Amino acid sequence: MTDHVALTALFEHLYARRSALVHKMAANPEQVTREQLQDRAALQTAFPAVEAEQRKAERETLHEEVQQRLSSYA
């Protein structure tokens, strides 16, 4: 369960960073730097990786729960 909490916190952090960066870029579009564009691209590519880890953690948790239930029937 800790993995799920940590991944949720990571998602929230990534969304907040992306949101702040997008607002900063939108407020001053003529001043958008290459570094800001690279940061936004890096944040964007982080989301699928974090989602994949979250799905993996959820599958592992479900597997553990099934194993515990099955062992309680034995």
Secondary structure, DSSP 8 states (H G I E B T S, - for coil): -HHHHHHHHHHHHHHHHHHHHHHHHHHSGGG--HHHHHHHHHHHHHHHHHHHHHHHHHHHHHHHHHHHHHHHH-
